Amino acid sequence: MSNREIADLTDKPHKNVKNDIEKMLIDLNVDALSFEHIYSDSMNRQQTEYLLDRDHTICR
């Protein structure tokens, strides 16, 4: 699940969800680059998002 999907589901700003994920990955001692993905936004700018696997999506 992407951080953009999580932001939509939780009604949180995308940037806040992205920051929360970065903090979570640091706390778990996991390399964030392994989840990083580049996408083009509506203005065709390249942006970074995280694509989390099931274990990291449902992490409490």
N, CA, C, O and CB atoms as a CASP TS submission, in Angstrom:
PFRMAT TS
TARGET T0000
AUTHOR 0000-0000-0000
METHOD Language model
MODEL 1
PARENT N/A
ATOM      1  N   MET     1       0.845  -1.162   0.000  1.00  0.00           N
ATOM      2  CA  MET     1       0.000   0.000   0.000  1.00  0.00           C
ATOM      3  C   MET     1       0.898   1.236   0.000  1.00  0.00           C
ATOM      4  O   MET     1       1.912   1.271   0.697  1.00  0.00           O
ATOM      5  CB  MET     1      -0.965  -0.008   1.217  1.00  0.00           C
ATOM      6  N   SER     2       0.536   2.216  -0.758  1.00  0.00           N
ATOM      7  CA  SER     2       1.359   3.424  -0.844  1.00  0.00           C
ATOM      8  C   SER     2       0.981   4.417   0.251  1.00  0.00           C
ATOM      9  O   SER     2      -0.115   4.362   0.809  1.00  0.00           O
ATOM     10  CB  SER     2       1.211   4.078  -2.228  1.00  0.00           C
ATOM     11  N   ASN     3       1.900   5.316   0.542  1.00  0.00           N
ATOM     12  CA  ASN     3       1.604   6.347   1.533  1.00  0.00           C
ATOM     13  C   ASN     3       0.499   7.275   1.046  1.00  0.00           C
ATOM     14  O   ASN     3      -0.203   7.874   1.861  1.00  0.00           O
ATOM     15  CB  ASN     3       2.863   7.153   1.856  1.00  0.00           C
ATOM     16  N   ARG     4       0.332   7.405  -0.271  1.00  0.00           N
ATOM     17  CA  ARG     4      -0.775   8.223  -0.786  1.00  0.00           C
ATOM     18  C   ARG     4      -2.112   7.553  -0.505  1.00  0.00           C
ATOM     19  O   ARG     4      -3.083   8.231  -0.170  1.00  0.00           O
ATOM     20  CB  ARG     4      -0.613   8.467  -2.300  1.00  0.00           C
ATOM     21  N   GLU     5      -2.177   6.230  -0.637  1.00  0.00           N
ATOM     22  CA  GLU     5      -3.408   5.494  -0.319  1.00  0.00           C
ATOM     23  C   GLU     5      -3.721   5.594   1.166  1.00  0.00           C
ATOM     24  O   GLU     5      -4.876   5.779   1.552  1.00  0.00           O
ATOM     25  CB  GLU     5      -3.283   4.013  -0.736  1.00  0.00           C
ATOM     26  N   ILE     6      -2.695   5.472   1.997  1.00  0.00           N
ATOM     27  CA  ILE     6      -2.888   5.578   3.446  1.00  0.00           C
ATOM     28  C   ILE     6      -3.396   6.977   3.799  1.00  0.00           C
ATOM     29  O   ILE     6      -4.289   7.118   4.634  1.00  0.00           O
ATOM     30  CB  ILE     6      -1.564   5.272   4.203  1.00  0.00           C
ATOM     31  N   ALA     7      -2.841   7.998   3.176  1.00  0.00           N
ATOM     32  CA  ALA     7      -3.289   9.373   3.425  1.00  0.00           C
ATOM     33  C   ALA     7      -4.765   9.542   3.054  1.00  0.00           C
ATOM     34  O   ALA     7      -5.517  10.190   3.783  1.00  0.00           O
ATOM     35  CB  ALA     7      -2.424  10.373   2.629  1.00  0.00           C
ATOM     36  N   ASP     8      -5.176   8.968   1.936  1.00  0.00           N
ATOM     37  CA  ASP     8      -6.576   9.054   1.525  1.00  0.00           C
ATOM     38  C   ASP     8      -7.486   8.336   2.512  1.00  0.00           C
ATOM     39  O   ASP     8      -8.546   8.849   2.869  1.00  0.00           O
ATOM     40  CB  ASP     8      -6.756   8.469   0.127  1.00  0.00           C
ATOM     41  N   LEU     9      -7.078   7.154   2.953  1.00  0.00           N
ATOM     42  CA  LEU     9      -7.906   6.365   3.871  1.00  0.00           C
ATOM     43  C   LEU     9      -8.024   7.005   5.251  1.00  0.00           C
ATOM     44  O   LEU     9      -9.056   6.874   5.911  1.00  0.00           O
ATOM     45  CB  LEU     9      -7.336   4.967   4.009  1.00  0.00           C
ATOM     46  N   THR    10      -6.983   7.690   5.686  1.00  0.00           N
ATOM     47  CA  THR    10      -6.969   8.270   7.031  1.00  0.00           C
ATOM     48  C   THR    10      -7.305   9.755   7.054  1.00  0.00           C
ATOM     49  O   THR    10      -7.387  10.362   8.121  1.00  0.00           O
ATOM     50  CB  THR    10      -5.622   8.061   7.657  1.00  0.00           C
ATOM     51  N   ASP    11      -7.501  10.336   5.875  1.00  0.00           N
ATOM     52  CA  ASP    11      -7.771  11.781   5.762  1.00  0.00           C
ATOM     53  C   ASP    11      -6.672  12.629   6.379  1.00  0.00           C
ATOM     54  O   ASP    11      -6.937  13.696   6.933  1.00  0.00           O
ATOM     55  CB  ASP    11      -9.093  12.118   6.424  1.00  0.00           C
ATOM     56  N   LYS    12      -5.436  12.150   6.279  1.00  0.00           N
ATOM     57  CA  LYS    12      -4.274  12.903   6.750  1.00  0.00           C
ATOM     58  C   LYS    12      -3.550  13.487   5.539  1.00  0.00           C
ATOM     59  O   LYS    12      -3.631  12.928   4.445  1.00  0.00           O
ATOM     60  CB  LYS    12      -3.314  11.996   7.595  1.00  0.00           C
ATOM     61  N   PRO    13      -2.848  14.599   5.720  1.00  0.00           N
ATOM     62  CA  PRO    13      -2.034  15.141   4.626  1.00  0.00           C
ATOM     63  C   PRO    13      -0.945  14.146   4.223  1.00  0.00           C
ATOM     64  O   PRO    13      -0.330  13.494   5.068  1.00  0.00           O
ATOM     65  CB  PRO    13      -1.398  16.490   5.038  1.00  0.00           C
ATOM     66  N   HIS    14      -0.728  14.049   2.935  1.00  0.00           N
ATOM     67  CA  HIS    14       0.264  13.120   2.382  1.00  0.00           C
ATOM     68  C   HIS    14       1.628  13.320   3.021  1.00  0.00           C
ATOM     69  O   HIS    14       2.292  12.344   3.369  1.00  0.00           O
ATOM     70  CB  HIS    14       0.372  13.293   0.869  1.00  0.00           C
ATOM     71  N   LYS    15       2.055  14.558   3.180  1.00  0.00           N
ATOM     72  CA  LYS    15       3.387  14.826   3.738  1.00  0.00           C
ATOM     73  C   LYS    15       3.507  14.310   5.167  1.00  0.00           C
ATOM     74  O   LYS    15       4.582  13.864   5.567  1.00  0.00           O
ATOM     75  CB  LYS    15       3.689  16.326   3.702  1.00  0.00           C
ATOM     76  N   ASN    16       2.416  14.361   5.950  1.00  0.00           N
ATOM     77  CA  ASN    16       2.454  13.859   7.322  1.00  0.00           C
ATOM     78  C   ASN    16       2.573  12.343   7.353  1.00  0.00           C
ATOM     79  O   ASN    16       3.313  11.790   8.168  1.00  0.00           O
ATOM     80  CB  ASN    16       1.209  14.299   8.083  1.00  0.00           C
ATOM     81  N   VAL    17       1.849  11.673   6.471  1.00  0.00           N
ATOM     82  CA  VAL    17       1.920  10.214   6.401  1.00  0.00           C
ATOM     83  C   VAL    17       3.319   9.798   5.968  1.00  0.00           C
ATOM     84  O   VAL    17       3.888   8.852   6.512  1.00  0.00           O
ATOM     85  CB  VAL    17       0.853   9.649   5.424  1.00  0.00           C
ATOM     86  N   LYS    18       3.865  10.499   4.999  1.00  0.00           N
ATOM     87  CA  LYS    18       5.213  10.188   4.523  1.00  0.00           C
ATOM     88  C   LYS    18       6.235  10.342   5.657  1.00  0.00           C
ATOM     89  O   LYS    18       7.112   9.495   5.823  1.00  0.00           O
ATOM     90  CB  LYS    18       5.588  11.103   3.332  1.00  0.00           C
ATOM     91  N   ASN    19       6.121  11.405   6.421  1.00  0.00           N
ATOM     92  CA  ASN    19       7.021  11.615   7.569  1.00  0.00           C
ATOM     93  C   ASN    19       6.848  10.521   8.616  1.00  0.00           C
ATOM     94  O   ASN    19       7.832  10.039   9.176  1.00  0.00           O
ATOM     95  CB  ASN    19       6.765  12.990   8.208  1.00  0.00           C
ATOM     96  N   ASP    20       5.609  10.127   8.882  1.00  0.00           N
ATOM     97  CA  ASP    20       5.348   9.056   9.849  1.00  0.00           C
ATOM     98  C   ASP    20       5.982   7.745   9.394  1.00  0.00           C
ATOM     99  O   ASP    20       6.554   7.014  10.202  1.00  0.00           O
ATOM    100  CB  ASP    20       3.833   8.869  10.050  1.00  0.00           C
ATOM    101  N   ILE    21       5.880   7.453   8.105  1.00  0.00           N
ATOM    102  CA  ILE    21       6.474   6.224   7.571  1.00  0.00           C
ATOM    103  C   ILE    21       7.993   6.271   7.694  1.00  0.00           C
ATOM    104  O   ILE    21       8.617   5.278   8.067  1.00  0.00           O
ATOM    105  CB  ILE    21       6.064   6.017   6.097  1.00  0.00           C
ATOM    106  N   GLU    22       8.582   7.406   7.386  1.00  0.00           N
ATOM    107  CA  GLU    22      10.038   7.537   7.504  1.00  0.00           C
ATOM    108  C   GLU    22      10.488   7.297   8.944  1.00  0.00           C
ATOM    109  O   GLU    22      11.480   6.607   9.177  1.00  0.00           O
ATOM    110  CB  GLU    22      10.496   8.931   7.031  1.00  0.00           C
ATOM    111  N   LYS    23       9.762   7.863   9.910  1.00  0.00           N
ATOM    112  CA  LYS    23      10.088   7.662  11.327  1.00  0.00           C
ATOM    113  C   LYS    23       9.923   6.199  11.717  1.00  0.00           C
ATOM    114  O   LYS    23      10.757   5.644  12.433  1.00  0.00           O
ATOM    115  CB  LYS    23       9.199   8.550  12.219  1.00  0.00           C
ATOM    116  N   MET    24       8.839   5.570  11.241  1.00  0.00           N
ATOM    117  CA  MET    24       8.589   4.167  11.560  1.00  0.00           C
ATOM    118  C   MET    24       9.719   3.283  11.038  1.00  0.00           C
ATOM    119  O   MET    24      10.195   2.394  11.745  1.00  0.00           O
ATOM    120  CB  MET    24       7.244   3.714  10.970  1.00  0.00           C
ATOM    121  N   LEU    25      10.147   3.530   9.801  1.00  0.00           N
ATOM    122  CA  LEU    25      11.207   2.713   9.216  1.00  0.00           C
ATOM    123  C   LEU    25      12.529   2.899   9.956  1.00  0.00           C
ATOM    124  O   LEU    25      13.293   1.946  10.110  1.00  0.00           O
ATOM    125  CB  LEU    25      11.383   3.055   7.739  1.00  0.00           C
ATOM    126  N   ILE    26      12.799   4.107  10.409  1.00  0.00           N
ATOM    127  CA  ILE    26      14.006   4.354  11.207  1.00  0.00           C
ATOM    128  C   ILE    26      13.920   3.589  12.521  1.00  0.00           C
ATOM    129  O   ILE    26      14.881   2.938  12.930  1.00  0.00           O
ATOM    130  CB  ILE    26      14.192   5.872  11.475  1.00  0.00           C
ATOM    131  N   ASP    27      12.758   3.670  13.187  1.00  0.00           N
ATOM    132  CA  ASP    27      12.569   2.956  14.455  1.00  0.00           C
ATOM    133  C   ASP    27      12.720   1.445  14.292  1.00  0.00           C
ATOM    134  O   ASP    27      13.216   0.759  15.186  1.00  0.00           O
ATOM    135  CB  ASP    27      11.197   3.275  15.034  1.00  0.00           C
ATOM    136  N   LEU    28      12.282   0.934  13.134  1.00  0.00           N
ATOM    137  CA  LEU    28      12.380  -0.501  12.858  1.00  0.00           C
ATOM    138  C   LEU    28      13.741  -0.900  12.305  1.00  0.00           C
ATOM    139  O   LEU    28      14.005  -2.077  12.062  1.00  0.00           O
ATOM    140  CB  LEU    28      11.301  -0.913  11.886  1.00  0.00           C
ATOM    141  N   ASN    29      14.606   0.101  12.108  1.00  0.00           N
ATOM    142  CA  ASN    29      15.934  -0.135  11.542  1.00  0.00           C
ATOM    143  C   ASN    29      15.854  -0.795  10.160  1.00  0.00           C
ATOM    144  O   ASN    29      16.570  -1.750   9.858  1.00  0.00           O
ATOM    145  CB  ASN    29      16.759  -1.008  12.489  1.00  0.00           C
ATOM    146  N   VAL    30      14.952  -0.245   9.333  1.00  0.00           N
ATOM    147  CA  VAL    30      14.728  -0.750   7.981  1.00  0.00           C
ATOM    148  C   VAL    30      15.150   0.338   6.998  1.00  0.00           C
ATOM    149  O   VAL    30      14.881   1.519   7.216  1.00  0.00           O
ATOM    150  CB  VAL    30      13.228  -1.164   7.762  1.00  0.00           C
ATOM    151  N   ASP    31      15.806  -0.065   5.924  1.00  0.00           N
ATOM    152  CA  ASP    31      16.254   0.879   4.905  1.00  0.00           C
ATOM    153  C   ASP    31      15.054   1.389   4.104  1.00  0.00           C
ATOM    154  O   ASP    31      14.400   0.622   3.397  1.00  0.00           O
ATOM    155  CB  ASP    31      17.295   0.217   3.967  1.00  0.00           C
ATOM    156  N   ALA    32      14.773   2.678   4.218  1.00  0.00           N
ATOM    157  CA  ALA    32      13.630   3.282   3.531  1.00  0.00           C
ATOM    158  C   ALA    32      13.741   3.174   2.018  1.00  0.00           C
ATOM    159  O   ALA    32      12.724   3.132   1.325  1.00  0.00           O
ATOM    160  CB  ALA    32      13.496   4.736   3.926  1.00  0.00           C
ATOM    161  N   LEU    33      14.955   3.129   1.501  1.00  0.00           N
ATOM    162  CA  LEU    33      15.138   3.049   0.047  1.00  0.00           C
ATOM    163  C   LEU    33      14.529   1.794  -0.555  1.00  0.00           C
ATOM    164  O   LEU    33      14.169   1.783  -1.732  1.00  0.00           O
ATOM    165  CB  LEU    33      16.606   3.104  -0.290  1.00  0.00           C
ATOM    166  N   SER    34      14.412   0.748   0.230  1.00  0.00           N
ATOM    167  CA  SER    34      13.832  -0.490  -0.297  1.00  0.00           C
ATOM    168  C   SER    34      12.327  -0.358  -0.538  1.00  0.00           C
ATOM    169  O   SER    34      11.740  -1.196  -1.223  1.00  0.00           O
ATOM    170  CB  SER    34      14.100  -1.645   0.666  1.00  0.00           C
ATOM    171  N   PHE    35      11.695   0.683   0.015  1.00  0.00           N
ATOM    172  CA  PHE    35      10.264   0.916  -0.177  1.00  0.00           C
ATOM    173  C   PHE    35       9.983   2.135  -1.057  1.00  0.00           C
ATOM    174  O   PHE    35       8.835   2.396  -1.417  1.00  0.00           O
ATOM    175  CB  PHE    35       9.587   1.090   1.169  1.00  0.00           C
ATOM    176  N   GLU    36      11.020   2.866  -1.394  1.00  0.00           N
ATOM    177  CA  GLU    36      10.860   4.109  -2.142  1.00  0.00           C
ATOM    178  C   GLU    36      10.512   3.853  -3.606  1.00  0.00           C
ATOM    179  O   GLU    36      11.019   2.923  -4.234  1.00  0.00           O
ATOM    180  CB  GLU    36      12.128   4.937  -2.051  1.00  0.00           C
ATOM    181  N   HIS    37       9.641   4.700  -4.125  1.00  0.00           N
ATOM    182  CA  HIS    37       9.200   4.589  -5.503  1.00  0.00           C
ATOM    183  C   HIS    37       8.985   6.010  -6.030  1.00  0.00           C
ATOM    184  O   HIS    37       8.546   6.890  -5.289  1.00  0.00           O
ATOM    185  CB  HIS    37       7.891   3.720  -5.622  1.00  0.00           C
ATOM    186  N   ILE    38       9.294   6.231  -7.308  1.00  0.00           N
ATOM    187  CA  ILE    38       9.103   7.542  -7.939  1.00  0.00           C
ATOM    188  C   ILE    38       7.847   7.482  -8.808  1.00  0.00           C
ATOM    189  O   ILE    38       7.646   6.528  -9.559  1.00  0.00           O
ATOM    190  CB  ILE    38      10.359   7.953  -8.793  1.00  0.00           C
ATOM    191  N   TYR    39       7.010   8.506  -8.698  1.00  0.00           N
ATOM    192  CA  TYR    39       5.819   8.609  -9.540  1.00  0.00           C
ATOM    193  C   TYR    39       5.728  10.032 -10.074  1.00  0.00           C
ATOM    194  O   TYR    39       6.375  10.943  -9.556  1.00  0.00           O
ATOM    195  CB  TYR    39       4.526   8.224  -8.747  1.00  0.00           C
ATOM    196  N   SER    40       4.930  10.213 -11.098  1.00  0.00           N
ATOM    197  CA  SER    40       4.694  11.545 -11.665  1.00  0.00           C
ATOM    198  C   SER    40       3.360  12.061 -11.150  1.00  0.00           C
ATOM    199  O   SER    40       2.338  11.386 -11.269  1.00  0.00           O
ATOM    200  CB  SER    40       4.711  11.511 -13.231  1.00  0.00           C
ATOM    201  N   ASP    41       3.374  13.260 -10.577  1.00  0.00           N
ATOM    202  CA  ASP    41       2.141  13.832 -10.048  1.00  0.00           C
ATOM    203  C   ASP    41       1.309  14.444 -11.170  1.00  0.00           C
ATOM    204  O   ASP    41       1.660  14.323 -12.344  1.00  0.00           O
ATOM    205  CB  ASP    41       2.453  14.887  -8.978  1.00  0.00           C
ATOM    206  N   SER    42       0.217  15.095 -10.816  1.00  0.00           N
ATOM    207  CA  SER    42      -0.702  15.651 -11.810  1.00  0.00           C
ATOM    208  C   SER    42      -0.076  16.753 -12.655  1.00  0.00           C
ATOM    209  O   SER    42      -0.580  17.076 -13.731  1.00  0.00           O
ATOM    210  CB  SER    42      -1.927  16.186 -11.124  1.00  0.00           C
ATOM    211  N   MET    43       1.027  17.333 -12.169  1.00  0.00           N
ATOM    212  CA  MET    43       1.731  18.366 -12.939  1.00  0.00           C
ATOM    213  C   MET    43       2.969  17.789 -13.614  1.00  0.00           C
ATOM    214  O   MET    43       3.843  18.528 -14.069  1.00  0.00           O
ATOM    215  CB  MET    43       2.128  19.543 -12.029  1.00  0.00           C
ATOM    216  N   ASN    44       3.034  16.463 -13.675  1.00  0.00           N
ATOM    217  CA  ASN    44       4.113  15.718 -14.322  1.00  0.00           C
ATOM    218  C   ASN    44       5.474  15.941 -13.659  1.00  0.00           C
ATOM    219  O   ASN    44       6.516  15.851 -14.309  1.00  0.00           O
ATOM    220  CB  ASN    44       4.194  16.105 -15.780  1.00  0.00           C
ATOM    221  N   ARG    45       5.448  16.233 -12.352  1.00  0.00           N
ATOM    222  CA  ARG    45       6.681  16.346 -11.572  1.00  0.00           C
ATOM    223  C   ARG    45       6.968  14.997 -10.935  1.00  0.00           C
ATOM    224  O   ARG    45       6.046  14.283 -10.543  1.00  0.00           O
ATOM    225  CB  ARG    45       6.572  17.467 -10.485  1.00  0.00           C
ATOM    226  N   GLN    46       8.233  14.651 -10.832  1.00  0.00           N
ATOM    227  CA  GLN    46       8.585  13.397 -10.180  1.00  0.00           C
ATOM    228  C   GLN    46       8.555  13.583  -8.666  1.00  0.00           C
ATOM    229  O   GLN    46       9.173  14.495  -8.118  1.00  0.00           O
ATOM    230  CB  GLN    46       9.977  12.906 -10.644  1.00  0.00           C
ATOM    231  N   GLN    47       7.824  12.695  -8.015  1.00  0.00           N
ATOM    232  CA  GLN    47       7.657  12.732  -6.565  1.00  0.00           C
ATOM    233  C   GLN    47       8.020  11.366  -5.981  1.00  0.00           C
ATOM    234  O   GLN    47       8.001  10.353  -6.680  1.00  0.00           O
ATOM    235  CB  GLN    47       6.199  13.128  -6.181  1.00  0.00           C
ATOM    236  N   THR    48       8.345  11.357  -4.710  1.00  0.00           N
ATOM    237  CA  THR    48       8.687  10.117  -4.023  1.00  0.00           C
ATOM    238  C   THR    48       7.510   9.656  -3.179  1.00  0.00           C
ATOM    239  O   THR    48       6.839  10.460  -2.531  1.00  0.00           O
ATOM    240  CB  THR    48       9.942  10.301  -3.147  1.00  0.00           C
ATOM    241  N   GLU    49       7.270   8.352  -3.197  1.00  0.00           N
ATOM    242  CA  GLU    49       6.290   7.745  -2.309  1.00  0.00           C
ATOM    243  C   GLU    49       6.874   6.440  -1.786  1.00  0.00           C
ATOM    244  O   GLU    49       7.868   5.938  -2.308  1.00  0.00           O
ATOM    245  CB  GLU    49       4.928   7.504  -3.039  1.00  0.00           C
ATOM    246  N   TYR    50       6.252   5.906  -0.761  1.00  0.00           N
ATOM    247  CA  TYR    50       6.674   4.623  -0.210  1.00  0.00           C
ATOM    248  C   TYR    50       5.610   3.582  -0.512  1.00  0.00           C
ATOM    249  O   TYR    50       4.422   3.806  -0.279  1.00  0.00           O
ATOM    250  CB  TYR    50       6.929   4.724   1.319  1.00  0.00           C
ATOM    251  N   LEU    51       6.044   2.449  -1.028  1.00  0.00           N
ATOM    252  CA  LEU    51       5.153   1.321  -1.271  1.00  0.00           C
ATOM    253  C   LEU    51       5.459   0.265  -0.222  1.00  0.00           C
ATOM    254  O   LEU    51       6.447  -0.463  -0.314  1.00  0.00           O
ATOM    255  CB  LEU    51       5.321   0.750  -2.727  1.00  0.00           C
ATOM    256  N   LEU    52       4.592   0.200   0.772  1.00  0.00           N
ATOM    257  CA  LEU    52       4.814  -0.697   1.907  1.00  0.00           C
ATOM    258  C   LEU    52       4.224  -2.070   1.646  1.00  0.00           C
ATOM    259  O   LEU    52       3.170  -2.198   1.023  1.00  0.00           O
ATOM    260  CB  LEU    52       4.216  -0.107   3.179  1.00  0.00           C
ATOM    261  N   ASP    53       4.913  -3.097   2.129  1.00  0.00           N
ATOM    262  CA  ASP    53       4.360  -4.442   2.054  1.00  0.00           C
ATOM    263  C   ASP    53       3.324  -4.606   3.176  1.00  0.00           C
ATOM    264  O   ASP    53       3.144  -3.712   4.002  1.00  0.00           O
ATOM    265  CB  ASP    53       5.491  -5.524   2.164  1.00  0.00           C
ATOM    266  N   ARG    54       2.662  -5.740   3.190  1.00  0.00           N
ATOM    267  CA  ARG    54       1.587  -5.972   4.152  1.00  0.00           C
ATOM    268  C   ARG    54       2.074  -5.843   5.603  1.00  0.00           C
ATOM    269  O   ARG    54       1.404  -5.225   6.431  1.00  0.00           O
ATOM    270  CB  ARG    54       0.982  -7.356   3.929  1.00  0.00           C
ATOM    271  N   ASP    55       3.231  -6.423   5.903  1.00  0.00           N
ATOM    272  CA  ASP    55       3.735  -6.380   7.276  1.00  0.00           C
ATOM    273  C   ASP    55       3.967  -4.951   7.763  1.00  0.00           C
ATOM    274  O   ASP    55       3.692  -4.638   8.922  1.00  0.00           O
ATOM    275  CB  ASP    55       5.028  -7.171   7.380  1.00  0.00           C
ATOM    276  N   HIS    56       4.466  -4.094   6.895  1.00  0.00           N
ATOM    277  CA  HIS    56       4.740  -2.718   7.308  1.00  0.00           C
ATOM    278  C   HIS    56       3.503  -1.829   7.219  1.00  0.00           C
ATOM    279  O   HIS    56       3.447  -0.779   7.858  1.00  0.00           O
ATOM    280  CB  HIS    56       5.850  -2.134   6.459  1.00  0.00           C
ATOM    281  N   THR    57       2.523  -2.237   6.438  1.00  0.00           N
ATOM    282  CA  THR    57       1.280  -1.466   6.358  1.00  0.00           C
ATOM    283  C   THR    57       0.453  -1.641   7.616  1.00  0.00           C
ATOM    284  O   THR    57      -0.131  -0.676   8.109  1.00  0.00           O
ATOM    285  CB  THR    57       0.463  -1.883   5.135  1.00  0.00           C
ATOM    286  N   ILE    58       0.392  -2.861   8.148  1.00  0.00           N
ATOM    287  CA  ILE    58      -0.434  -3.118   9.327  1.00  0.00           C
ATOM    288  C   ILE    58       0.351  -3.038  10.619  1.00  0.00           C
ATOM    289  O   ILE    58      -0.144  -3.430  11.676  1.00  0.00           O
ATOM    290  CB  ILE    58      -1.079  -4.468   9.219  1.00  0.00           C
ATOM    291  N   CYS    59       1.570  -2.536  10.543  1.00  0.00           N
ATOM    292  CA  CYS    59       2.430  -2.382  11.725  1.00  0.00           C
ATOM    293  C   CYS    59       1.759  -1.470  12.740  1.00  0.00           C
ATOM    294  O   CYS    59       1.205  -0.430  12.385  1.00  0.00           O
ATOM    295  CB  CYS    59       3.820  -1.817  11.331  1.00  0.00           C
ATOM    296  N   ARG    60       1.814  -1.870  14.006  1.00  0.00           N
ATOM    297  CA  ARG    60       1.149  -1.064  15.053  1.00  0.00           C
ATOM    298  C   ARG    60       2.152  -0.363  15.902  1.00  0.00           C
ATOM    299  O   ARG    60       1.780   0.358  16.828  1.00  0.00           O
ATOM    300  CB  ARG    60       0.258  -1.924  15.930  1.00  0.00           C
TER
END
